Amino acid sequence: MVTSSVALSGKLPGIEQSIFSVMTALANEHQAINLAQGFPDFTCSPELVSLVDKYMKAGHNQYAPMPGILSLREKIAVKTEKLYGMKYDPQTEITITAGATQALYIAISTVVKEKDEVIILEPAYDSYLPAILLNKGAPKYVRLESPDFEIDWENVKKLVSSKTRLIIINSPHNPTGRVFTDADMRQLQKLVADKDIVVISDEVYEHIVFDGQQHNSLCKYPDLARQSIIVSSFGKTYHTTGWKTGYVMAPKEISAEFRKIYSYAMFSTITPFQFAYSDILDQPELYLSLSEFYQKKRDLFRSCIENSPFKLLACEGTYFQCVDYSDYSDETDLALAERITKEYGVASIPTSAFFHDKFDQKVIRFCFAKNDETLKRAGDKLCKISK
């Protein structure tokens, strides 16, 4: 072991290790079924793997252009216009990144300066807050409370001030599974109109929306799109979370500033993966069928835990199912998540980890992006928990 002779004061005091790392490590230690971290336990398309192999063997193993290979950006532009009616210039307004989390960090860094206020809707994906703090921004919080997790736009409006620089939204929403409505987007549009406020829209689950609902991308709202950065990812769409390839769409003026930072943080991401995704985008049926694919898994998992002590909350999108356990136990959500991992062999995520103040609403989150047999085995274990 090497002991440092240098004393460092942490730049993120009070920020703990990611709950995903904690619960995955606990799952591994106890050989539990990992329904905590959001990754599939099934393989991606063999064709996609073959395409990566093809482009590696063809010699596409050096740096890609900083914004990403042009054919991929062009196909993202075509897809976006077809789905949402918004036309982005692939040359100046679309950038390929090393995953969505990196894209979010750089997007926040692009916008936020010291003392700029940033509005976050909680529970929120746990990478937002550290990025704000590292850029010396001032986070402001609006709580979405169970069971419906609706946005109280009056509460959001009360937080808007002359110092507000950024609002971060996420739909379909992790961890709650809520899909923001057209009315939500129009409220947001009204709120930021004629203000020097940027919106970052985290849309990595855009193709996982259930029960006939539609994903209301900010791309569908021209006035919003003009002052927004939209972040998406191929990992959730193609079951390739480990490939860490995402993208950002924004007006050219914002994109130019984003690219300036990105060019020094990463410069470019993995070249053969970009070529493979470019080719696979020629098959729109793959992403258009994703909602049906995951809705079947959602419904299966819900049926598998009907006889557990958990109350199922609504799941309109994503591949996460939240459950309320308040009628079963008064344990903290972290204590319960740890206990059922150790005693029953199923790992989950306590949703208090998605609140800056660790607000405990007696709700935990399960990931159902798993093989059907995995979900059935997990359901059997969870139903053995005594009520």
N, C-alpha and C positions, 0 to 999 in steps of 0.2 A: 504493500500500500504506500502511496506517495502522499505525504502531508504537505499542504500548501504553506508557504511562509508568507503569503500575502493575505491581508485581511480585506475582504470585500464587503461592502454594505449592499444588501440586496436591492435590486431595482423594482421588485414587486413584493414589498412587505405585505403580509396578510394573504397573499395568493398562494394556495397550496398546490401540490401536485395534481394534475388532471384526474378527475374521478374515474375516467375511462381506464387510465393506467392502473389505478388502485384496484378497481373491481375486476379487471382482467387478470391481474396478478393473483388476486384472491381466488378467482375461478380456477386458474391453473394450479395453484397450491392445493386446492381441495378437489381437483378433477371434476369440477362442476360444469354443467352445460352453460356456455357463455351467451346469455341473452342480454348482456350488458352493453358491450361495445357494438356499434352499428356496422357490422360487416357480414356478408353472406358466408355460409359454410358450404356453399355449392360453387361449382366452377363457372367461369365466364364462357362465352362462346368459343368453341374450338376454332372457328373461322377467324376470330379476332386474334387468337394466339398465333395462328398460321400467318396472318398478315404481319404481325410483329416480326416473326421469324423471317418472313420474306424480305422485309425492308432491312433487317439487320444483315442478312446475307447479301443484299444488294448494295451494301456499303453505306447505308444512311445512319452512320454511327458518330458523326461529328456534330458540332453545334448547329442547332436550328437557328434561323433568323430570330433576333431578339423578340419580336412580337408573336412568333410562331410561324409555322409553314403556311404559306398563302392559301394553298388548297383547302386546308382545314378551316381557316378563317372565312374563306368564301362559302364553304358549306354551312358553317354556323350562321352566316348572314342569310343564306337562302332559307334554312330551317326556321330562323327567327321570324323572317318576314311572312313565311307561309303560315306559321302557327299563331302569330300575334299581330301581324300587320305592320310591324315597325322595321324599317330598312336601316341597317347599320353598314357603314363603309368598312369592308374588311381590311382595307389598307391602314386606316387611321383610327378606327373605333372598336376593334376587337383585338384582344391580347390573350394569348395562351399562357397559362401559369402552371406552376408546380403544385397543383391542387387548389381547392377552394379555400382552405384555411390560410395558406400563404396569400392568396388573392385578397382575402378579407383583411389580413394584417397590412398589406401594402395599400389597399384602398383606404383604410383608416389613417394610415401614415400620410397618405396623399392629402387628406382633407384637414386633419386635426392638428392644430398648433397649441402651444401652451395656453391653458385656461379656456380654450374653446369648450363649449358645453355640447354633450352628446346624449341624446335620448335613447335609452334602451328599453325594450319591452321584455319584462321578465315573467316566466323563466326564459333564459336566453342561452344559446350555445356558448360554451365556456371560453371560447377564444376571443370574444368581443372585448370584454372588460380589460384583460391584460394589455391588449393592443392600444386601447384608449389611454390607459395609465402610463404605458411606456412612451406615449407621445405627449404626456403631460396634459391630457384633456381632463375635463370635469364631467364625469358621468352623472346622468339624471335618470331615475328609474320610474317606470310605470308598471304596476303589477297586473298580470292577467290571472284572475283567481279561478280555481276549479269550482264547479265541474265544467263550465262551458269555455273558459279561457277567452272570453270576448274582450275586445279593446274598448275601454272607456275613453273615447276621443276627447271628451271634456277634460279628463285628467291629463291627457297628452298636451292639449292646448294650454293648460295652466303652466306647463313647464317651459313652453316656448318663450324665449327672451331674445334680447338683442345679441346675446352671447351664443345663442344656439347655432351650431355650425353643421351638425349632422344628426340624422335620425336613422337608426338601423332597424330594419324589419326582416322577417324570415317567414316565408310561406311557400309551400306547406311547412308547418312550424315544428321544429325540434326543440323541446321534447313532447309537446302536447298532442301533435297530430292534427292541429286545427288548420283549416284552409281559410285564408282571409278572403272576404267577400268583395264583390264589386263595390258595395257601399263603403267598405273599409278603405278601398283605394281612392274612392272619390273624396272621402273625408280627409285622407292624407294629402291628396292633391290640393284641396281647398286650404289646408293648413299651411302648406309651404309655398303657395302661390305668391309671387312677387317678393319672396324673402330669399336672402342669401344663405339658403340651407341646402345641403346635399343629402340625398337619401341613398343609403346602401341597402340593396335588396338581395338577401341571401336566398337563392332559388334552386339549391342543389337537388331538391326533391320534386322538381317541376313536373316530372312525368309519373309521379306516384300519388294520384288523387282518386278518391273512391266515390262510389254511389252516384255516378253521373255528374259529379261536380266538375267545374272547370278551374284550371289554374289561372289566377288573375295576375299574370306577370305585369310588372311595371311597364314592359314594352307595349302593352295594350293602351297605355295612357300617354299620348304624345307630350302633354305638358309636364307630366311627371318624369318621363324619360329624359327630357332635356336637362334635368338637374339630378340625375340618378346614375349610380354605378350598380350594374347588375352582375351578380356573381353566380356562376353555375359550375357543374362538375360532370365529368364523364364517369367517374367512379361509381356513383349511385345508379346511373343509367345502365351501365354495361357490366355491373357486378365486378368491378376492377378497382376497389378502393385502394389497393396497394400500389397502383400505378401512378397515383398522385398527379393527375392531369386535370386542370380546370380551365376556366376562361372568364374574362371580364368584358362587358360591353358598356361603353359610356361615350358621351359626346366627345368629339375629337380634342377639344380644349382640356377636358378632364383626363382623357386617355393619355394625352401628351405628358401631363404631370405624373400620372400613374406609371407610365413606361420609364420615365426618368428615374424613379426610385427602383422600379423592378430591374432595370438594367444593371444596377449595382448590387442588388440583393441576390439575384439569381442569374440574370442575363437571358437564359433560355432553359426550357425543360426538355425532357427526353425525346429525341428526334424520331426513332422508329415507332414509338407509341403514337406520335402525332400523325404520321402517315397512315397507321392502321385505323385510327379513329376517323380520319378523313374518308377512307374507303368505306368503313362500316356505316357512315352516315348516309350512304346511298340506299340504305335499307330502312326507310322510316317506320316500317311495320315493327321493327325491334323496339323502338322507344314508344311507339303508339300503343303497343300491347302491354306495356309495363304496368299500367294501372290494373288491368284485369289479372295479370300474373300475381301481383301483390295483394289484391283484394281477396283472392282465394286463400292466400296465406294468412291474411288478417282474420278472415272468417273461421278458418281452421283453428287458429290459435285461440280465438275467443271461445269457440265451442269446447276446446280442450281444457279450459280453465273455468268453465261454468260452475263446477262444483267445488272450486277453491273458495277460500274466505275473502276473495278480493272482489270489489265492485268495479266492473268494467266502465271506463269512461269512453266518450266518443272518440273515434279515430277516423278523421276525414281524409288523411293523407300521410305521407312518409311511411317508413316501415317500423314504427314504434307504437306500442300499445301502453297507455298509462292506466293504472289501476289505483283505486282508493282503498286503503286498508283500515280506515278509521273505526269501522265497526268491529274489527278483529283485534287490534292491538293499539296501545298508546305509546309504543316504542317510537323513538325517532326513526325517520326513514332510513338513515344510514345504519342504525343498529339493526333494523329489520332486514335490510338488504344484505348485510354481513351475515346475519344469523341464517337466513334461508339459503345463502350460498354454502355455508359450512354444514348445516344440518340437513338440508333437503337437496343440495346439489344443483341449484339453479341460480345463476348470477343475474342481477338486475342493476339499475342505476337509481339511486335516491335523487328525486328531483330537487331537493334543497341545494344540490350542487350547482343548479342553474340560476340561483339567486345570490346576489352579492352579500346579503345578510344571512344566508343559509336558512331562509324562511322554510319551515317544515309544514306542509299541508297534508301530510300523511298520504303521499302519492309516490309510487315507484314506477319505473319505466322498463318495459321489456322490448327487445328487438325481435321481430318475427321474420327477418330476412334469413331464414334457415330452411334446410330440407324439411319436408313434411314429417319424416320420422323423428328428426330432432325436436320439432314442435310437439309431437305426440308424447315423446319421452319426457320433455319438460313439463307438459300438462299433467302427466301421471304423477310426477314428483310434487308439483304444486298443489294438486288435489289431495295429497296426503297430509298437508298442513292442517292441523286440527283447528276447527272453528271455535 
